[in-house]
Amino acid sequence: MVRWFCLNQLLVSEMGRIVNSEKAFQSCSCYQLDPKRPISAENLRCWSKGIQGVLKNSQICQCQSLLVKPASEKLVESNKKMKQVTGVLKSCFKQQSIEDFDDCLIKEIQH
């Protein structure tokens, strides 16, 4: 049951955790994931001093200044894979039991 809870919390938790409110959001460094799309919170992966972890979309909007760079191919690929994994987990969390969840994961992985 602990594994089920921890995985579920991973998907719904805040991504960036404020550890120093004085430094948080003063200046944010971002990578633009798709240079063909316009700059928007959904197309950025950002960090800020005073915040632990990657900023979520609503946090990016709080940044006083943004330094945006193009993402490396490795980061773009990593982001695509993370979206796929998140989609599978969200789908499988609809299961009623941990056994059904495990079966769902196995089916999705083999698919």
Buried (B, 14 or more C-beta within 10 A) or exposed (E): EEEBEEBBEEEEEEBBEBEEEEEBBEEBBBBBBBEEEEEEBEBBBBBBBBBEBBBBEEBBEEBEEBEBEEBEEEEBEBBEEEEEEEEBBEEBBEBEEEEEBBEBBEEBEEE
